[in-house]
Amino acid sequence: MRSRGLAALAQNLTRLSLTTDGVFSEGWTDQLAIVSGTVDDGMTASLLGRL
């Protein structure tokens, strides 16, 4: 049963594109965090906000 659900999900994902997606269509690079630091010393993630 679970593998059927995963197969359906994979099939749906083949129809998705970054150019037609409602979130990423304006530019996926603006959706990525900028991460700095190290695992040992701690890490910081920054997101760009546009108004």
Buried (B, 14 or more C-beta within 10 A) or exposed (E): EEEEEEEEEEEEEEEEEEEEEEEBEEEEEEEEEEEEEEEEEEEEEEEEEEE
